[in-house]
Amino acid sequence: MQISMPKINRRVIVPLLVVFAVLVLFMPRTAKFNYDYRKGSPWPYETLISQFDFPILKTEEQLMSEMEEAGASTIPYYRFSEEVVGNTMKALQSLDLGRYNSLRPTLVNRMNDIYGKGVISDAKIKLDRGYAQVSNDVIFIQKNKRATKYPRSEVYRVSDAQTQLVSQMSRTYPDVNLDSLFRRSGVYDLIAPNLIFDKTMTELGHANSADFVSPTSGYVNADQKIVSKGEIVTPEIAQILDSYKAEYNKIFGYDGPRILLWLGDMLIALAIVVILFFCIFYTNRLIFEDRNRYYYLLTVFLITAVASFLIERLSPSLVYLMPFSISALYLLAFFKKRVVMPAYMVSLLPLLVFSGNGVELFVIFLTAGVVSMRTFKFFSKGWLQFVNALIIFLVELLVFTGFRLIDAGRSLVWMNLLMLFGGAVLTVAMYPLIYLFERVFNLVSPTKLIEMTDTNNPLLQELAQNAPGTFQHCLQVMNMVDAAGRAVHANVPLLRAGALYHDLGKMKNPNCFIENESSNPGLTRYHDGKDPRDSARDIIRHVADGMAIAEEHKLPGQVSEFILTHHGTSATGYFLNQYLNAGGDPSDVADFYYHGRKPQTKEQVILMICDSVEAASRTLKDFSPEALDHFVEGIVAGKEKMGQLEESEITVHELFVVKAVLKTYLQQIYHERVEYPQRRDA
């Protein structure tokens, strides 16, 4: 069985050009950090030199550790007092040093140096109960309305300031007993703290101490070497590379000719569109001929791709929150898995190409989407969708953890995990949009198919009223295709709908068809006395009439295709034989052949066979297993001989299974029944 080549015309090419243009329009306009590296592995590229100054960002582990440490101790706040410094300097100018007054200028300079660093009280800080221990390592100094963290060792206590003053002055005046002089003249008494402890700010700062943890731990200057070729990427080097990458992606713009940037974007977009085209071409070429489904697939692809571009432009850190798996479910509602799988992979390519950690994100969302395609079959109704969301999150968690483990034991980032969970839950919130897509693109979902097979449907009621025999025939065919379709894992809801609507056109002229004729022998039959050619035309017209009714009632294309294919291009055998037996010209028989289309899908083949089997079975006289076996084999062989199955995707094995099911089905319907004995009169 082979599917014919669809026409690749402008209806196929123009939408792809639109997709191409949208991709180019939304692609990021910045350079990408094109280096892949891993801790413990050699650096495979040329020696990397920093192109700009950048801070070294602390790792999540370092930040968490410092936040915990910051919360475990209270950092004291001090206000810098210019008044204390001014009063001390003024007192030194008027201080009587006796015969050592010549030391005063040097004394003033040294005291300025000491106050420049700061002097705090020797007294121990006291806080209210409930606060952590006061830190002896760092302090905050508020000067000119700005608070800056300093090591405690860089400021002096009053006693330290006295010792430092003597030490510095002794270098210049080694022969003077400075300690005695300063005590006697009152210099020591003038040294007062110019850093005044602020209890209120200290207590307030402790409550928000984690906010003061610096996210950086150093700086790398421009033109400084980051890593040499062949050098092992240690955790320290990896931290610097991560910082360089973050800064690069944040601020580094494209500084080459803009035309080259646009050309590069167009080439990448062209490659993605070409891959998408061949994914459709090799999986189901008929999609190109179904405009609604084709446009829908391209729309879902664009939504996924543009979402990747926008999140990369606006806030790359939120990419873990994006529910990319919903794209797979949107496609799965209207396409088979063999189409959905490659199309979904291509829709994630922009994420792989343009995101900073694209490989990790691509694998995470690809795995989650593939798994959800399977699990959604079992968890698609009501609250069970939340179970499916939980499964998606667990899959993403496992893959995310795997990438962390191969990255030299890098710990989990809890915020990313929280966003992955939120994205999984969003799949539940966003799935109802499928009903909007169904309406906009006139597609058919399993839910809609079930609604269409309700015999209380107004269109089916009209068929039952105008052509009751045809309606009963459709019901019988529906039961047949249900049994055959389940045996070969076909789309059973679609088959049932196709069976109910395939003969819709017969209600335009119901008396033309024998199942709607009255059994009263006195009535003239529709085709009595008519020319075989005219009768054939009237019979064949029910396909065109059915398509017109389907278009009028806006039946989905997947359902109306059964109207067009259930007879394919076969002949109206009864009237063709009648014409030829009457001496008709064998070369002038075009009017006796249907102008439909040969079945393409497995479902269309099943309906064609079941339709013929059900109609022809009414003429059987022998219902033995051998007769039914010969009957079904003859029907299928006839279809094959006329070339009706040559373009379909059904396999030889599936065809064998369908025939076996139909034989069993007919035996169950036409089995022998026990004749009830008549009761004798008393």
C-alpha positions in Angstrom: 0.0 0.0 0.0 1.4 3.4 -0.9 0.2 6.9 -0.4 0.2 9.1 -3.5 2.3 12.2 -3.7 0.2 15.3 -2.7 0.6 18.4 -4.7 3.1 20.9 -3.2 1.5 24.1 -4.3 1.3 27.6 -3.0 -1.3 26.5 -0.4 1.5 24.5 1.2 4.4 26.9 0.6 2.8 30.2 1.5 2.0 29.2 5.1 5.5 27.9 5.5 6.8 31.3 4.3 4.6 33.0 6.9 6.1 30.7 9.6 9.6 31.6 8.3 8.9 35.3 8.5 7.5 35.1 12.1 10.5 33.1 13.3 12.9 35.6 11.8 11.0 38.5 13.3 11.0 37.1 16.9 14.5 35.6 17.0 16.8 37.1 19.6 19.1 39.8 18.2 22.0 39.1 20.5 25.1 37.0 20.2 25.0 33.6 21.9 27.6 32.1 24.3 28.6 29.2 22.1 30.7 27.2 24.5 29.8 23.9 26.2 31.8 22.8 29.2 31.5 20.5 32.2 33.4 20.4 35.5 36.2 17.9 35.5 36.6 17.9 31.7 39.3 19.6 29.7 38.5 23.0 28.0 38.3 21.9 24.3 38.3 25.4 22.8 41.0 28.1 22.3 42.2 30.0 25.4 39.3 32.2 26.5 40.0 35.8 27.3 37.4 38.1 28.9 36.1 40.7 26.6 34.8 42.9 29.4 34.8 43.4 33.1 32.4 41.1 35.0 31.6 40.1 38.6 32.1 36.5 39.7 28.7 35.3 40.8 28.4 33.1 43.9 26.9 29.7 43.5 23.6 28.8 45.0 25.4 26.8 47.6 27.5 29.7 48.6 24.6 32.1 48.7 22.5 29.7 50.9 25.4 29.2 53.2 26.1 32.9 53.6 22.4 33.6 54.1 22.2 31.0 56.9 25.3 32.5 58.4 23.9 36.0 58.2 20.8 34.9 60.0 22.8 33.2 62.7 24.5 36.4 63.8 23.6 40.1 64.2 25.8 42.6 62.4 26.0 45.8 64.3 25.3 49.2 62.7 27.4 52.3 63.5 26.8 55.9 62.5 29.9 58.0 61.5 30.0 61.1 63.6 31.8 64.2 62.1 31.0 66.1 65.3 33.2 63.8 67.4 36.1 64.1 65.0 35.8 67.9 64.8 35.7 68.3 68.6 38.7 66.1 69.1 40.8 67.9 66.4 39.9 71.3 67.9 40.9 70.1 71.4 44.2 68.8 70.1 45.0 72.2 68.6 44.7 73.9 72.0 46.3 71.1 74.0 49.4 72.1 76.0 52.2 69.5 75.3 54.9 71.5 77.2 58.2 71.2 75.6 56.8 68.7 73.1 54.4 71.2 71.4 56.4 70.6 68.2 54.8 67.1 68.1 51.3 68.6 67.6 51.1 68.7 63.7 52.2 65.0 63.6 49.8 64.1 66.4 46.9 65.7 64.5 47.7 63.9 61.3 48.0 60.5 63.0 44.7 61.1 64.8 43.0 62.0 61.5 44.3 58.7 60.1 42.9 56.7 63.0 39.5 58.5 62.8 39.5 58.0 59.1 39.2 54.2 59.7 36.9 54.7 62.6 36.9 54.2 66.4 34.3 52.3 68.3 33.7 52.0 72.0 35.3 49.3 74.1 32.0 48.6 75.8 30.2 45.3 74.9 27.1 45.7 72.7 23.9 44.8 74.4 20.7 43.8 72.5 17.2 42.8 73.6 16.6 39.1 74.2 15.7 37.0 71.1 18.4 38.4 68.9 21.3 36.3 67.6 24.8 36.8 68.9 26.5 40.0 67.7 29.1 39.4 65.0 32.7 40.2 65.8 33.8 39.8 62.2 31.9 42.5 60.2 30.1 45.7 60.9 28.0 48.2 59.0 29.1 51.9 58.9 26.6 54.5 57.8 28.2 57.5 56.3 26.6 60.1 54.0 23.3 58.1 54.2 24.9 55.0 52.9 25.6 51.9 54.9 28.7 49.9 53.9 29.9 46.6 55.3 33.5 46.6 56.7 35.6 43.9 58.4 35.6 44.5 62.1 39.4 44.3 62.0 39.6 47.5 59.9 38.3 49.8 62.7 39.7 50.5 66.1 38.4 50.2 69.6 39.3 53.2 71.9 42.0 51.2 73.6 43.3 50.0 70.2 43.4 53.6 68.9 45.5 54.7 71.9 48.0 51.9 71.2 48.0 52.6 67.5 48.7 56.3 68.1 51.7 55.6 70.3 53.0 53.0 67.8 52.8 55.4 64.8 54.3 58.4 66.6 57.2 56.3 68.0 58.5 55.7 64.5 59.0 59.5 64.1 60.0 60.2 67.7 61.7 57.2 69.1 63.4 59.1 72.0 60.2 60.5 73.5 58.2 58.6 76.1 55.0 59.1 74.3 52.8 56.9 76.5 53.7 59.0 79.6 53.3 62.3 77.6 49.9 61.4 76.4 48.7 60.3 79.8 50.0 63.4 81.5 48.8 65.9 78.8 45.3 64.3 78.5 45.7 63.1 74.8 44.2 59.7 75.7 41.2 61.4 77.3 40.5 63.1 74.0 40.2 59.9 72.0 36.4 59.3 71.8 34.4 56.9 69.5 33.5 58.5 66.2 31.4 55.4 65.2 28.3 55.5 67.3 26.4 52.3 67.8 22.8 52.4 66.3 20.6 49.8 68.1 17.5 50.4 66.1 19.2 49.9 62.7 21.0 46.9 64.1 17.8 45.2 65.1 16.1 46.1 61.8 19.0 45.0 59.7 19.1 41.6 61.5 15.5 40.9 60.3 16.6 41.4 56.7 20.2 40.2 57.0 19.9 37.8 54.1 19.2 40.7 51.8 22.7 42.1 52.5 24.4 38.9 51.3 26.4 40.0 48.2 25.7 37.9 45.1 29.3 38.3 43.9 32.6 37.1 45.3 35.2 38.9 43.1 35.8 40.6 39.8 37.4 39.7 36.5 38.8 42.5 34.4 38.7 42.8 30.6 41.6 41.1 28.8 42.1 38.7 31.7 42.5 35.0 30.9 39.6 32.9 32.1 40.7 29.4 31.0 43.4 28.0 28.8 43.0 25.4 26.0 43.2 21.8 27.5 43.0 23.1 31.1 40.7 21.1 33.4 37.5 22.9 34.3 37.7 23.0 38.1 34.7 24.1 40.2 36.4 27.5 40.6 36.9 27.9 36.8 33.3 26.7 36.1 32.0 29.4 38.5 33.9 32.0 36.6 32.7 30.6 33.3 29.1 30.6 34.5 29.5 34.2 35.6 31.0 35.2 32.2 28.2 33.4 30.4 25.5 35.2 32.4 27.1 38.6 31.8 27.6 37.8 28.2 24.0 36.8 27.6 22.8 39.8 29.6 24.7 42.7 28.1 26.8 41.6 25.2 25.1 42.7 21.9 26.0 42.0 18.4 28.7 44.4 17.2 29.2 43.1 13.7 27.3 44.1 10.5 23.6 43.9 11.1 23.0 42.4 7.7 25.1 39.4 8.8 23.0 38.9 11.9 19.8 39.0 10.0 21.2 36.6 7.4 22.2 34.2 10.2 18.7 34.3 11.7 17.2 33.7 8.3 19.4 30.7 7.7 18.5 29.2 11.0 14.8 29.9 10.5 14.9 28.4 7.1 16.6 25.2 8.5 13.8 24.9 11.1 11.0 25.4 8.5 12.6 22.8 6.2 12.8 20.3 9.0 9.2 20.9 9.9 8.1 20.5 6.2 9.8 17.1 5.9 8.5 16.0 9.3 5.0 16.4 7.8 6.0 15.1 4.4 7.4 11.8 5.8 4.8 11.2 8.5 1.4 12.1 6.8 1.5 14.0 3.5 -2.2 14.3 3.5 -2.0 17.0 6.1 -0.9 19.3 3.3 -4.3 18.8 1.6 -6.3 19.4 4.8 -6.0 23.1 5.1 -7.5 23.4 8.6 -5.3 20.7 10.1 -2.3 22.0 8.3 -2.8 25.6 9.6 -3.5 24.3 13.1 -0.2 22.3 13.2 1.7 25.4 12.0 -0.1 27.6 14.6 0.8 25.3 17.5 4.4 25.2 16.2 4.6 29.0 16.1 3.1 29.4 19.6 5.7 27.1 21.0 8.6 28.7 19.1 7.6 32.3 19.7 7.1 31.6 23.4 10.7 30.3 23.5 12.0 33.5 21.8 9.9 35.9 24.0 10.9 34.2 27.3 14.6 34.4 26.2 14.3 38.1 25.5 12.2 39.1 28.5 13.2 36.9 31.4 15.3 33.7 30.7 15.0 32.6 34.3 11.3 32.0 33.8 11.8 29.4 31.0 11.2 26.6 33.5 7.7 27.9 34.1 6.7 27.5 30.5 4.3 24.5 30.0 5.8 23.3 26.7 4.3 19.8 27.2 0.9 21.3 26.4 2.0 21.7 22.8 2.3 17.9 22.5 -1.3 17.5 23.9 -2.7 20.2 21.6 -1.2 18.2 18.6 -2.3 14.9 20.0 -5.9 15.9 20.0 -6.0 16.0 16.2 -3.0 14.1 14.9 -1.6 10.6 15.3 1.5 10.0 17.5 3.7 9.4 14.5 3.0 13.0 13.4 3.0 14.6 16.8 6.3 13.2 18.0 8.6 14.8 15.3 6.5 18.0 15.1 6.8 18.5 18.8 10.6 17.9 18.6 10.9 20.6 15.9 8.8 23.0 17.9 11.4 22.7 20.7 14.4 23.4 18.4 14.3 27.2 19.1 14.6 26.5 22.8 17.6 24.3 22.0 19.3 26.8 19.8 18.8 30.1 21.6 18.5 29.4 25.3 21.5 29.6 27.5 21.1 26.0 28.8 19.2 24.8 25.8 20.4 21.2 25.8 19.1 20.7 29.4 15.8 22.4 28.7 15.3 20.6 25.4 15.7 17.2 27.0 13.6 18.1 30.0 10.6 19.3 28.0 11.0 16.7 25.2 10.9 13.8 27.7 8.0 15.3 29.6 6.0 15.9 26.4 6.6 12.4 25.1 5.6 10.8 28.4 2.5 13.0 28.6 1.4 11.8 25.1 1.1 8.3 26.6 -0.2 9.1 30.1 -2.9 11.6 28.9 -4.8 8.7 27.4 -5.4 7.4 30.9 -5.6 10.7 32.8 -7.6 13.1 30.6 -10.9 13.4 32.3 -11.8 15.8 35.1 -9.5 15.9 38.1 -7.3 13.1 36.6 -5.6 15.8 34.5 -3.9 16.9 37.8 -2.5 13.3 38.0 -1.1 13.7 34.5 0.4 17.1 35.6 2.0 15.4 38.5 3.5 12.8 36.2 4.8 15.5 33.9 6.5 17.2 36.9 8.1 14.0 38.2 9.5 13.3 34.7 10.9 16.8 34.5 12.3 16.4 38.1 14.1 13.2 37.2 15.7 14.7 34.1 16.6 17.9 35.9 18.2 15.9 38.7 20.1 13.9 36.1 21.7 17.0 34.6 22.6 18.2 38.1 24.3 14.9 39.0 26.5 14.8 35.9 27.5 18.4 36.6 29.9 17.3 39.3 27.2 17.0 42.0 25.7 20.4 41.5 22.8 20.8 43.9 19.2 21.3 42.9 17.9 24.8 42.4 14.7 24.9 44.3 13.3 27.9 42.6 13.7 26.1 39.2 11.9 23.0 40.6 9.1 25.2 41.9 8.7 26.7 38.4 8.7 23.3 36.8 5.9 22.3 39.1 4.0 25.5 38.2 4.5 24.8 34.5 3.1 21.3 34.9 0.0 22.6 36.7 -0.4 25.2 33.9 -0.9 22.3 31.4 -4.2 21.6 33.2 -5.3 25.3 33.1 -4.4 25.7 29.4 -5.8 22.5 28.0 -9.4 23.8 27.7 -8.0 26.1 24.9 -8.2 23.0 22.7 -11.9 23.6 22.4 -11.3 27.2 21.1 -8.8 25.8 18.6 -11.3 23.1 17.6 -13.9 25.8 16.8 -11.5 28.2 15.1 -9.9 25.6 12.8 -13.1 23.5 12.4 -11.3 20.4 13.7 -12.6 17.4 15.4 -11.6 16.2 18.9 -12.6 12.8 20.5 -15.2 14.7 22.5 -16.7 16.3 19.5 -16.7 12.9 17.7 -18.7 11.4 20.5 -21.2 14.2 20.3 -21.5 13.8 16.6 -22.4 10.1 17.0 -25.4 10.8 19.2 -28.3 9.8 17.0 -30.4 12.6 18.4 -28.2 14.9 16.4 -30.5 17.1 14.2 -28.6 16.1 11.0 -28.8 12.4 11.8 -32.5 12.8 12.7 -33.1 14.4 9.3 -31.3 11.4 7.7 -33.4 9.0 9.6 -36.6 10.7 8.6 -35.8 11.2 4.9 -33.9 8.0 4.3 -34.7 5.5 7.0 -33.2 2.5 5.2 -29.9 4.4 4.7 -29.9 5.4 8.3 -30.3 1.8 9.4 -27.5 0.8 6.9 -25.3 3.5 8.5 -26.0 2.1 12.0 -25.0 -1.4 10.9 -21.8 -0.1 9.2 -21.0 1.8 12.4 -21.1 -1.4 14.5 -18.9 -3.1 11.9 -16.2 -0.5 11.8 -16.2 -0.3 15.6 -15.3 -4.0 15.8 -12.8 -3.9 13.0 -11.2 -0.6 14.1 -10.6 -1.8 17.7 -8.8 -4.9 16.4 -6.2 -2.8 14.5 -6.0 0.1 16.9 -7.6 2.6 14.6 -9.3 5.8 15.6 -12.6 4.3 16.6 -14.5 7.5 17.5 -13.6 8.9 14.1 -14.6 5.6 12.4 -18.0 5.6 14.1 -18.7 9.2 13.0 -17.6 8.5 9.5 -19.9 5.5 9.3 -22.9 7.5 10.4 -22.3 10.4 8.0 -20.8 8.6 4.9 -24.1 8.3 3.1 -25.5 11.6 4.1 -26.0 12.6 0.4 -28.7 9.9 -0.1 -31.3 11.9 1.7 -31.3 14.3 -1.3 -32.9 11.6 -3.4 -33.6 8.7 -1.1 -35.8 6.7 -3.4 -32.9 6.2 -5.8 -31.4 3.7 -3.3 -32.9 0.3 -2.8 -32.7 0.3 1.0 -35.2 3.2 1.0 -37.7 1.7 -1.5 -41.0 0.3 -0.3 -41.4 -3.5 -0.4 -44.9 -3.2 -1.9 -44.8 -5.2 -5.1 -47.4 -2.9 -6.7 -45.2 0.2 -6.7 -42.8 1.1 -9.5 -39.2 1.1 -8.6 -37.0 4.2 -9.2 -34.7 2.6 -11.7 -37.3 0.7 -13.6 -37.2 1.7 -17.3 -34.3 4.1 -16.8 -31.2 4.1 -18.9 -28.3 2.5 -17.0 -26.1 5.6 -17.6 -28.8 7.9 -16.0 -29.2 5.5 -13.1 -25.5 5.4 -12.5 -25.3 9.2 -12.5 -28.1 9.4 -9.9 -26.4 6.9 -7.7 -23.0 8.5 -8.0 -24.5 12.0 -7.3 -24.9 11.1 -3.6 -21.2 11.6 -3.0 -21.3 15.2 -4.3 -24.6 15.8 -2.5 -23.1 14.5 0.7 -20.1 16.8 0.4 -22.4 19.8 -0.1 -24.5 18.9 3.0 -21.3 18.4 5.0 -20.1 21.9 3.9 -23.5 23.4 4.7 -23.5 22.0 8.2 -19.7 22.6 8.7 -18.8 19.0 9.3 -15.1 18.6 10.2 -12.9 17.7 7.3 -11.8 14.4 8.8 -15.4 13.3 8.8 -16.4 14.6 5.4 -13.4 12.8 3.9 -15.3 9.5 4.5 -18.0 10.7 2.2 -15.5 11.3 -0.6 -13.6 8.1 -0.1 -16.1 5.4 0.8 -16.6 4.5 -2.8 -13.2 5.8 -4.0 -13.0 5.7 -7.8 -14.8 2.4 -8.1 -17.7 1.7 -10.5 -21.4 1.3 -10.0 -21.1 -2.4 -10.9 -24.8 -3.2 -11.3 -25.5 -0.6 -13.9 -22.1 -0.9 -15.6 -22.7 -4.6 -16.2 -26.2 -3.8 -17.3 -24.9 -1.3 -19.8 -22.2 -3.6 -21.2 -24.5 -6.6 -21.4 -26.9 -4.5 -23.5 -24.0 -3.9 -26.0 -22.7 -0.7 -24.6 -19.3 0.7 -25.7 -16.6 -0.5 -23.2 -14.5 2.6 -24.0 -17.3 5.0 -23.0 -18.0 4.1 -19.3 -16.7 7.2 -17.5 -20.2 8.0 -16.2 -20.3 4.7 -14.4 -17.4 5.5 -12.1 -17.4 7.5 -8.9 -15.4 10.8 -8.9 -14.3 10.5 -5.3 -10.8 9.8 -3.9 -9.1 6.6 -3.1 -8.8 5.9 0.6 -5.7 7.2 2.2 -5.9 6.4 5.9 -6.5 3.1 7.7 -9.8 4.3 8.9 -11.0 5.2 5.4 -10.1 1.7 4.1 -12.0 0.0 6.9 -15.1 2.1 6.2 -15.0 1.3 2.5 -14.7 -2.4 3.1 -17.4 -2.5 5.8 -19.8 -0.4 3.7 -19.5 -2.9 0.8 -19.7 -5.9 3.1 -22.8 -4.7 4.9 -24.6 -3.8 1.7 -23.7 -6.9 -0.2 -24.4 -9.2 2.8 -28.2 -8.5 2.4 -28.1 -10.6 -0.8 -26.5 -13.7 0.8 -28.4 -16.9 0.8 -25.8 -19.1 2.4 -24.4 -18.1 5.8 -22.1 -21.0 6.5 -18.6 -20.1 7.7 -17.2 -21.2 4.3 -19.6 -19.0 2.4 -19.0 -16.0 4.6 -15.2 -16.5 4.3 -15.5 -16.6 0.5 -17.8 -13.6 0.6 -15.5 -11.3 2.6 -12.4 -12.4 0.8 -14.2 -11.6 -2.5 -15.2 -8.1 -1.4 -11.7 -7.2 -0.4 -10.1 -8.8 -3.4 -12.4 -6.8 -5.6 -11.3 -3.6 -4.0 -7.7 -4.5 -4.4 -8.2 -5.5 -8.1 -9.8 -2.1 -8.8 -6.8 -0.4 -7.2 -8.8 1.2 -4.4 -6.3 0.3 -1.7 -3.1 1.2 -3.5 -2.7 4.6 -2.0 -3.7 3.7 1.6 -1.5 3.4 4.7 -3.1 0.1 5.9 -0.7 -2.8 6.2 -1.2 -6.3 4.9 -1.4 -7.6 8.4 -4.0 -5.1 9.4 -6.0 -5.9 6.3 -5.9 -9.6 7.3 -7.1 -8.8 10.8 -10.0 -6.7 9.5 -11.2 -9.5 7.2 -11.0 -12.0 10.1 -13.1 -9.7 12.3 -15.7 -9.1 9.6 -16.1 -12.9 9.0 -16.7 -13.4 12.8 -19.0 -10.5 12.9 -21.2 -11.8 10.1 -21.3 -15.3 11.6 -22.6 -13.7 14.8 -25.3 -11.8 13.0 -26.4 -14.5 10.6 -26.1 -17.5 12.8 -28.8 -20.2 12.8 -31.6 -19.8 15.2 -33.7 -22.4 16.9 -37.2 -22.8 15.5 -39.7 -22.5 18.3 -42.3 -25.4 18.4 -46.0 -24.5 18.2 -48.1 -25.3 21.2 -50.9 -27.8 20.4 -54.4 -27.0 21.3 -55.8 -28.7 24.4 
